Amino acid sequence: MSKPEIKPIPIKIHPRLTSGRFNNVRIGMVVLTQLAFFGMPWLQWNGRQAVHFNLAEHHFLIFGISLWPQDFIYLAALLVVSALGLFLWTTLAGRLWCGYSCPQTVYTQIMIWIERAIQGDHNARRKLDASPMSVGKFAKKGATQAIMAAFSLWTGLTFVGYFTPMRELATLQMGPWDLFWTLFYGGFTWLMAGVLREKVCLHMCPYARFQGSMFDDHTLVISYDAKRGEPRGKTQAKSDAQTKGCIDCGICVQVCPTGIDIRNGLQYECIGCAACIDACDQVMDKLKSPRGLIRYTSAEALQGKPAKSGPSFHRPRIVIYSCLLAGIITLSTTALVLKKPFKVDVLRDRASLVEQSDDGLLQNRYSLRVINTTEQAQRYVVTVEGLPGIRMEKPGQVIEVDPAQTETVPVRVQVEPESAPRGSHRIHFVIRSLNDDVSIREKSSFIGE
């Protein structure tokens, strides 16, 4: 028995450029995602950066929505929604995220465009790789890497711009940590998209390993119609059959960014970019044969089973994912809309539990931390309740807080000695906004004597 032929693995894959409807979608997603990524740090909202994650002050600003550590429940909800959304789309139509929106796919495509602009098409790049080192080769390779590095540094600077004001970074007003993260993120962009490329998808991405568990017979995946395509051969081009099969031109392999042959069936290496569909459709157009030899379809359809009327959204897992998504999005949106326009933290001074004022009243000291989460300056008044005759040392004191800022104010609470016997007593601070008449009650304790 002869041993199966082992084909050598190419050191670097140079995918052939293709065109078509799915390629247009990929280009559109590259443009859309990069306009959003590079553009948002420059947007201004009420005189401040529209999207700014201020880690030093634990304060996130997102288009006028001010979020603090107490609001991290919304971040958790966003992560859950993202995961469920990914599961839902994968179950419905395979690896749409990988093929069109994944940063690895997007930046790899940009790096390939840079490479192609300087070194030529896929054949020219292969010949250049195989040729001995020369001045021309060194110049082309050097220029390619220089532009890739410059683009990568730009992405690194933009990424840091979400955490440090972008207009400061643009004037090179950056600290050592800003410089470190710019170089770190830029370096990894160059490494992942400029050097490793498809190897990240083939060997490093965990999603490729478990995405198959979310597929079923109704999932739309990129598939080769073996019933129509086999047997392969050049005779298919000369056939009189109205629907010609595979002529074994190999163009589907040439355009694949991961170098696989989709005709061998569903493979975990397939990122669902649909480049093979565009390429095969062009060949079918030349042969004047219907498109669809390679297409988005389901295993059930390939088996020749009758298609159900309408899209198959009534599968149990689709219903579960959709209900969970709708529920979390509804609850999160409702909570965000009803969120109070300010927050209050009450800290009792533990260094001085109880004091006696000059007029014989018992008093405790507190620090009120008032967080204004709105885009307008706010004025607040504080009262206290919970014990007979309890009052603030300065009744009617007004606290003013600038937009999206925090103000910590020391206050003293007083009460008659007979109203606060020895021990801890539950009290409440009532903080009312004078701008919109919204109140917050925060519990605390008063130590008696």
C-alpha positions as CSV (number, residue, x, y, z in Angstrom):
1,M,0.0,0.0,0.0
2,S,1.5,3.3,-1.1
3,K,1.8,6.1,1.5
4,P,-0.4,9.1,1.0
5,E,1.4,12.1,-0.5
6,I,2.3,14.7,2.0
7,K,2.1,18.2,0.6
8,P,4.5,20.8,1.9
9,I,3.0,23.6,4.0
10,P,3.8,26.9,2.4
11,I,5.8,29.3,4.6
12,K,3.6,32.2,3.6
13,I,0.2,32.3,1.9
14,H,-0.3,34.9,-0.7
15,P,-4.0,34.9,-1.5
16,R,-5.1,35.9,-4.9
17,L,-7.2,39.1,-5.2
18,T,-10.8,38.5,-6.0
19,S,-13.9,40.7,-6.6
20,G,-17.6,40.2,-6.1
21,R,-20.5,40.9,-3.8
22,F,-19.0,39.3,-0.7
23,N,-15.7,41.0,-1.3
24,N,-17.5,44.3,-1.5
25,V,-19.1,43.5,1.9
26,R,-15.6,42.7,3.3
27,I,-14.2,46.0,2.0
28,G,-17.2,47.9,3.4
29,M,-16.6,46.3,6.8
30,V,-12.9,47.2,6.8
31,V,-13.8,50.8,6.0
32,L,-16.7,51.0,8.5
33,T,-14.7,49.4,11.4
34,Q,-11.7,51.6,10.8
35,L,-13.6,54.8,10.5
36,A,-15.2,54.0,13.8
37,F,-12.0,53.0,15.5
38,F,-9.8,55.8,14.2
39,G,-12.6,58.5,14.3
40,M,-14.2,58.1,17.7
41,P,-11.3,59.4,19.8
42,W,-11.5,62.7,17.9
43,L,-15.2,63.2,18.4
44,Q,-16.1,65.8,21.0
45,W,-19.3,65.8,23.2
46,N,-20.1,68.8,25.3
47,G,-16.5,70.0,25.2
48,R,-15.0,66.7,26.1
49,Q,-13.9,63.6,24.3
50,A,-17.0,61.7,23.3
51,V,-15.5,58.2,24.2
52,H,-13.0,58.3,27.0
53,F,-12.1,55.6,29.5
54,N,-10.4,57.4,32.3
55,L,-8.9,54.5,34.3
56,A,-7.0,56.8,36.7
57,E,-10.2,58.4,37.9
58,H,-12.4,55.2,37.4
59,H,-14.6,57.2,35.1
60,F,-16.0,56.3,31.6
61,L,-17.6,58.8,29.3
62,I,-19.6,57.4,26.3
63,F,-21.4,60.0,24.3
64,G,-22.7,61.9,27.3
65,I,-23.3,58.8,29.4
66,S,-21.1,58.9,32.5
67,L,-20.3,55.5,34.1
68,W,-18.5,54.9,37.3
69,P,-17.3,51.7,39.1
70,Q,-20.8,51.3,40.5
71,D,-22.1,51.0,36.9
72,F,-19.9,48.1,35.9
73,I,-23.0,45.9,35.8
74,Y,-23.6,47.6,32.4
75,L,-20.1,46.4,31.2
76,A,-21.0,42.9,32.3
77,A,-24.3,43.1,30.4
78,L,-22.4,44.3,27.3
79,L,-20.0,41.4,27.5
80,V,-22.9,38.9,27.9
81,V,-24.8,40.5,25.0
82,S,-21.7,40.3,22.8
83,A,-21.1,36.6,23.6
84,L,-24.8,35.7,23.1
85,G,-24.9,37.7,19.9
86,L,-21.8,35.8,18.6
87,F,-23.4,32.5,19.5
88,L,-26.6,33.5,17.8
89,W,-25.0,34.6,14.5
90,T,-22.7,31.5,14.5
91,T,-25.7,29.2,14.8
92,L,-27.6,31.0,12.1
93,A,-24.9,31.7,9.5
94,G,-21.5,30.3,10.7
95,R,-18.4,32.4,11.2
96,L,-19.7,35.8,10.0
97,W,-17.7,37.5,12.7
98,C,-14.4,35.9,11.7
99,G,-14.9,36.6,8.0
100,Y,-16.0,40.2,8.1
101,S,-15.5,41.9,11.4
102,C,-12.7,40.2,13.4
103,P,-9.8,42.6,14.0
104,Q,-7.4,39.9,12.9
105,T,-9.2,39.5,9.6
106,V,-9.6,43.3,9.1
107,Y,-6.0,44.2,9.8
108,T,-4.6,41.2,7.9
109,Q,-6.6,42.5,4.9
110,I,-5.1,46.0,5.3
111,M,-1.6,44.5,5.5
112,I,-2.2,42.5,2.3
113,W,-3.3,45.6,0.5
114,I,-0.1,47.4,1.6
115,E,2.0,44.4,0.5
116,R,0.2,44.2,-2.9
117,A,0.5,47.9,-3.6
118,I,4.3,47.7,-3.2
119,Q,5.2,44.2,-4.3
120,G,2.6,43.4,-6.8
121,D,-0.1,40.6,-7.1
122,H,0.1,37.2,-5.5
123,N,2.3,35.7,-8.2
124,A,4.8,38.6,-8.1
125,R,5.0,38.3,-4.3
126,R,5.7,34.6,-4.5
127,K,8.5,35.2,-7.1
128,L,9.9,38.0,-4.9
129,D,10.0,35.6,-1.8
130,A,11.7,32.9,-3.9
131,S,14.3,35.2,-5.5
132,P,17.7,35.8,-3.9
133,M,18.3,39.0,-1.9
134,S,19.0,42.0,-4.1
135,V,18.8,45.8,-3.8
136,G,15.3,45.8,-5.4
137,K,14.0,43.0,-3.1
138,F,15.4,44.7,-0.1
139,A,13.9,48.1,-1.1
140,K,10.4,46.5,-1.7
141,K,10.5,44.4,1.5
142,G,11.8,47.4,3.5
143,A,9.2,49.8,2.2
144,T,6.5,47.3,2.9
145,Q,7.6,46.7,6.5
146,A,8.1,50.4,7.1
147,I,4.5,51.3,6.0
148,M,3.1,48.3,8.0
149,A,5.0,49.5,11.1
150,A,3.8,53.1,10.6
151,F,0.2,51.9,10.3
152,S,0.6,49.7,13.3
153,L,1.9,52.5,15.4
154,W,-1.0,54.6,14.3
155,T,-3.4,51.9,15.5
156,G,-1.5,51.8,18.8
157,L,-1.7,55.5,19.3
158,T,-5.4,55.5,18.5
159,F,-6.0,52.7,21.0
160,V,-4.2,54.6,23.8
161,G,-6.3,57.6,22.7
162,Y,-9.4,56.0,24.2
163,F,-7.7,56.1,27.6
164,T,-5.6,59.3,27.4
165,P,-7.2,62.3,25.6
166,M,-6.4,62.0,21.9
167,R,-5.7,65.6,21.4
168,E,-2.9,65.4,24.0
169,L,-1.4,62.4,22.3
170,A,-1.6,64.1,18.9
171,T,0.8,66.8,20.2
172,L,3.0,64.1,21.7
173,Q,2.1,65.0,25.2
174,M,2.4,61.4,26.5
175,G,3.8,59.9,29.6
176,P,5.9,56.7,29.8
177,W,2.9,54.4,30.1
178,D,1.2,56.0,27.1
179,L,4.4,55.4,25.1
180,F,4.7,51.8,26.3
181,W,1.1,50.9,25.4
182,T,1.4,52.6,22.0
183,L,4.4,50.5,21.2
184,F,2.9,47.4,22.8
185,Y,-0.4,47.5,20.9
186,G,1.3,48.7,17.7
187,G,3.9,46.0,17.9
188,F,1.2,43.3,18.4
189,T,-0.8,44.7,15.5
190,W,2.3,44.4,13.2
191,L,3.1,40.9,14.6
192,M,-0.4,39.4,14.3
193,A,-1.5,41.0,11.0
194,G,1.7,41.7,9.3
195,V,3.7,38.6,10.2
196,L,1.6,35.7,11.6
197,R,-1.6,36.5,9.7
198,E,-3.5,33.2,9.0
199,K,-1.4,31.3,11.5
200,V,-3.4,33.2,14.3
201,C,-6.6,31.8,12.9
202,L,-5.1,28.3,12.3
203,H,-3.2,27.8,15.5
204,M,-4.0,30.4,18.1
205,C,-7.7,31.4,17.9
206,P,-9.8,29.3,20.3
207,Y,-13.0,30.2,18.6
208,A,-12.1,28.1,15.6
209,R,-11.9,25.0,17.8
210,F,-15.3,25.2,19.4
211,Q,-17.4,27.1,16.8
212,G,-18.4,23.7,15.2
213,S,-20.3,22.8,18.4
214,M,-22.7,25.7,17.6
215,F,-23.5,24.4,14.1
216,D,-26.4,22.2,13.2
217,D,-28.0,20.9,10.0
218,H,-29.7,24.3,9.5
219,T,-26.7,26.5,9.9
220,L,-25.7,28.4,6.8
221,V,-22.0,27.7,6.1
222,I,-19.8,28.0,3.0
223,S,-20.1,24.6,1.2
224,Y,-19.1,23.0,-2.0
225,D,-21.9,21.2,-3.8
226,A,-20.3,17.8,-4.5
227,K,-23.4,16.4,-6.2
228,R,-23.1,19.0,-8.8
229,G,-19.3,19.4,-8.9
230,E,-18.1,15.8,-9.1
231,P,-16.4,14.4,-10.9
232,R,-14.1,17.3,-11.4
233,G,-12.1,17.9,-14.6
234,K,-11.6,20.1,-17.6
235,T,-14.3,18.2,-19.5
236,Q,-16.9,20.0,-17.4
237,A,-16.1,23.2,-19.3
238,K,-17.0,21.5,-22.6
239,S,-20.0,19.7,-21.3
240,D,-23.4,20.5,-22.8
241,A,-25.1,20.2,-19.5
242,Q,-26.9,23.3,-18.4
243,T,-25.4,23.2,-14.9
244,K,-21.7,22.5,-15.2
245,G,-19.7,21.2,-12.3
246,C,-16.2,21.8,-11.0
247,I,-13.5,22.2,-13.7
248,D,-10.8,21.9,-11.1
249,C,-9.3,25.3,-11.8
250,G,-8.1,25.7,-8.2
251,I,-9.1,29.3,-8.0
252,C,-11.1,28.7,-4.8
253,V,-7.8,27.6,-3.1
254,Q,-5.8,30.5,-4.6
255,V,-8.1,33.1,-3.1
256,C,-8.5,31.5,0.3
257,P,-6.6,33.5,3.0
258,T,-6.0,30.4,5.1
259,G,-5.0,28.2,2.1
260,I,-7.6,25.5,2.4
261,D,-9.6,23.7,-0.2
262,I,-13.3,24.2,0.5
263,R,-14.1,21.2,-1.8
264,N,-12.8,18.9,1.0
265,G,-15.8,19.8,3.1
266,L,-16.3,22.0,6.2
267,Q,-13.0,22.6,8.0
268,Y,-12.2,24.5,11.2
269,E,-9.6,26.6,9.3
270,C,-12.4,28.2,7.2
271,I,-13.0,31.7,8.5
272,G,-16.2,32.2,6.4
273,C,-14.9,35.1,4.3
274,A,-16.7,33.8,1.2
275,A,-13.7,34.7,-1.1
276,C,-14.1,31.2,-2.7
277,I,-17.8,31.9,-3.5
278,D,-16.9,35.1,-5.4
279,A,-14.1,33.4,-7.3
280,C,-16.1,30.3,-8.2
281,D,-19.1,32.5,-9.3
282,Q,-16.8,34.3,-11.7
283,V,-15.7,31.0,-13.3
284,M,-19.3,29.9,-13.6
285,D,-20.2,33.2,-15.3
286,K,-17.5,32.6,-17.9
287,L,-18.8,29.1,-18.4
288,K,-22.4,30.5,-18.7
289,S,-23.5,28.2,-15.9
290,P,-25.6,29.1,-12.9
291,R,-23.7,30.3,-9.8
292,G,-23.8,28.4,-6.6
293,L,-21.3,25.5,-7.0
294,I,-19.8,27.0,-3.8
295,R,-22.3,28.9,-1.8
296,Y,-23.8,29.6,1.6
297,T,-26.1,26.7,2.3
298,S,-27.0,24.2,5.1
299,A,-26.1,20.6,5.5
300,E,-29.8,19.8,5.2
301,A,-30.1,21.5,1.8
302,L,-27.0,19.7,0.5
303,Q,-28.5,16.4,1.5
304,G,-31.4,17.2,-0.8
305,K,-34.0,17.5,2.0
306,P,-37.0,19.7,1.2
307,A,-36.4,23.3,2.4
308,K,-38.8,24.6,5.1
309,S,-40.8,27.7,4.3
310,G,-39.1,30.9,5.5
311,P,-35.9,31.1,7.5
312,S,-35.4,28.5,10.2
313,F,-35.5,30.7,13.3
314,H,-37.6,28.2,15.3
315,R,-34.8,25.9,16.5
316,P,-34.5,25.6,20.3
317,R,-31.1,27.2,20.6
318,I,-32.1,30.1,18.3
319,V,-35.1,30.7,20.5
320,I,-33.1,30.5,23.7
321,Y,-30.3,32.8,22.4
322,S,-32.9,35.3,21.1
323,C,-34.9,35.4,24.3
324,L,-31.8,35.8,26.5
325,L,-30.5,38.6,24.2
326,A,-33.9,40.4,24.2
327,G,-34.2,40.1,27.9
328,I,-30.7,41.4,28.8
329,I,-30.9,44.2,26.3
330,T,-34.3,45.3,27.6
331,L,-33.3,45.2,31.2
332,S,-30.0,47.0,30.6
333,T,-31.6,49.7,28.5
334,T,-34.4,50.2,31.0
335,A,-31.9,50.4,33.9
336,L,-29.7,52.9,32.0
337,V,-32.7,55.1,31.1
338,L,-34.0,55.1,34.7
339,K,-30.5,55.6,36.2
340,K,-30.3,58.4,38.7
341,P,-28.4,61.5,37.4
342,F,-26.1,61.4,40.4
343,K,-24.6,59.0,42.9
344,V,-23.7,59.3,46.6
345,D,-21.3,57.4,48.8
346,V,-21.4,58.0,52.6
347,L,-18.3,57.4,54.6
348,R,-18.4,57.8,58.4
349,D,-15.2,59.2,60.0
350,R,-14.0,56.2,62.1
351,A,-11.1,58.1,63.6
352,S,-13.6,60.1,65.7
353,L,-16.7,58.0,66.4
354,V,-18.7,60.4,68.6
355,E,-18.0,64.0,69.8
356,Q,-19.9,66.6,71.8
357,S,-20.5,70.0,70.3
358,D,-20.1,73.3,72.2
359,D,-23.9,73.4,72.8
360,G,-23.9,69.8,74.3
361,L,-25.2,67.9,71.3
362,L,-23.7,64.6,70.2
363,Q,-22.2,64.7,66.7
364,N,-20.7,62.3,64.2
365,R,-18.5,63.2,61.3
366,Y,-19.1,61.9,57.7
367,S,-17.7,62.4,54.2
368,L,-20.3,62.7,51.4
369,R,-18.9,61.8,48.0
370,V,-21.3,63.1,45.4
371,I,-20.9,62.1,41.8
372,N,-22.5,64.1,39.1
373,T,-23.2,61.8,36.2
374,T,-24.8,64.5,34.0
375,E,-23.4,66.9,31.4
376,Q,-24.6,70.0,33.4
377,A,-23.5,71.5,36.7
378,Q,-25.7,70.4,39.5
379,R,-26.6,71.7,43.0
380,Y,-27.6,69.4,45.8
381,V,-29.0,69.9,49.3
382,V,-28.5,67.3,52.1
383,T,-30.8,66.4,55.0
384,V,-30.7,63.6,57.5
385,E,-33.4,61.5,59.2
386,G,-33.7,58.4,61.4
387,L,-33.5,59.8,65.0
388,P,-35.7,62.3,66.9
389,G,-34.4,65.8,66.4
390,I,-31.5,64.7,64.2
391,R,-30.1,67.5,62.0
392,M,-27.1,68.7,60.0
393,E,-24.7,71.0,61.7
394,K,-25.2,73.4,58.7
395,P,-28.9,72.9,57.7
396,G,-29.6,73.8,54.1
397,Q,-26.0,73.5,53.0
398,V,-25.8,73.4,49.1
399,I,-23.2,71.2,47.4
400,E,-22.2,72.3,43.9
401,V,-20.7,69.7,41.5
402,D,-19.4,70.4,38.0
403,P,-20.5,68.2,35.0
404,A,-19.3,64.6,35.2
405,Q,-17.2,65.4,38.3
406,T,-17.0,64.2,41.9
407,E,-17.1,66.4,45.0
408,T,-16.3,65.1,48.5
409,V,-17.8,67.2,51.3
410,P,-17.3,66.8,55.1
411,V,-20.5,67.1,57.1
412,R,-21.4,66.8,60.8
413,V,-24.7,65.3,62.1
414,Q,-26.0,66.3,65.5
415,V,-28.6,65.0,67.9
416,E,-29.7,65.4,71.5
417,P,-27.9,62.9,73.9
418,E,-31.2,61.5,75.1
419,S,-32.2,60.7,71.5
420,A,-29.1,58.6,70.9
421,P,-28.3,56.2,73.7
422,R,-25.1,54.2,73.6
423,G,-24.6,52.0,70.5
424,S,-25.2,52.3,66.8
425,H,-28.3,53.7,65.3
426,R,-29.5,53.5,61.7
427,I,-29.9,56.8,59.9
428,H,-30.4,58.0,56.3
429,F,-29.0,60.8,54.4
430,V,-31.3,62.3,51.8
431,I,-29.6,64.1,49.0
432,R,-31.8,66.1,46.7
433,S,-30.9,67.6,43.3
434,L,-32.2,71.2,43.1
435,N,-31.9,71.1,39.3
436,D,-34.3,68.2,38.5
437,D,-35.8,67.4,42.0
438,V,-34.4,63.8,42.1
439,S,-33.6,62.4,45.5
440,I,-31.3,59.6,46.8
441,R,-31.5,58.0,50.2
442,E,-28.3,56.5,51.6
443,K,-28.1,54.6,54.8
444,S,-25.5,55.0,57.4
445,S,-25.2,54.8,61.2
446,F,-24.9,57.2,64.1
447,I,-22.9,56.3,67.1
448,G,-24.5,57.3,70.4
449,E,-23.0,57.7,73.9
